[in-house]
Amino acid sequence: MLTALPLTPGRKLKLFQLSDPHKQWWSLEETRFCARCEHLIIGRDIRVFEDGEGCIHFRCPTLRCEGGFADWEYPQLHL
């Protein structure tokens, strides 16, 4: 069973920086594209959970999306 972790913004950012093997995180305001649900997401909205064994899990904030770090890409924004 997963339990939502209440985190300060600083702690959440530090967890992203230590846990994401695919991308660098400089801020919780950074945007990523979730390839699983095809939505743009913002770091501050990513859900963080802990399982019964103490492992931390990161999930896309989009309803019913189980996307994680491997699914989140840098967005290709055209300015």
N, C-alpha and C positions, 0 to 999 in steps of 0.2 A: 504494500500500500504506500502511495506517495503522499507526503505532507508538504503543503506550501511553506516555504521559508520566508519569514518576515526579515527583510534585509534593508540596511541603510543603502543609499545610492553608492556610497564609497565602497562598501563591502561587496555589493553586487558587481560593480565595475571590476574590482580586484578578482572576483571569481571568474568573470569573463576572460580577463587577461591571463589568468593561470590555466583555465580549462579549455579554451578554444584552440585546437591545434591547426585550424584552417585559416583564420583571419586575425588581424591585430585589432584590438579595441582601444580607442583613445578616449571615448566618451559614451555615456548611455544615450546620447542624442543621435548617435550614428544610425543610419538607415541600412537595412539589408533587404534583399529580395528572397523570400522563401520559395524555393523551387518546388516544394511539395504542394503548397496551396496557392502559389502564384500571387501572393500579396506582398506589398512593402510593409516592413515592420520596423519598429524603433527599439533600440536596446532597452530603454526603460520599461517597455511593455512586455518583454520576454518573461515568461513564468519560470520560477526556480523552485524545485522540489527536492526533498530528501526522502530516500526509501528507508525501509526498516533496518538495513545494514549500514546506514550512514553515508551512502553514495549520493552525490548531488546530480540532479538531472535538469536539463534546460529544455524548455518547450516553446514553440511558436505561440504567440498570443492570439492567433486566429482561432476562433471556435472550432473545435473538433480536429484541429491540425496537430499532429504529433511531431512536426518538424523540429530538428535540432541543429547544432552547429554545422554538420555536414551538408545540410540542406540550404543554408543561408549564404547567399552570394552577395558580393558588392554590387549594388544596382548600377545599371548602365544608364545614367541620366544624360539626356541630351539638352544642353543649355542653348 
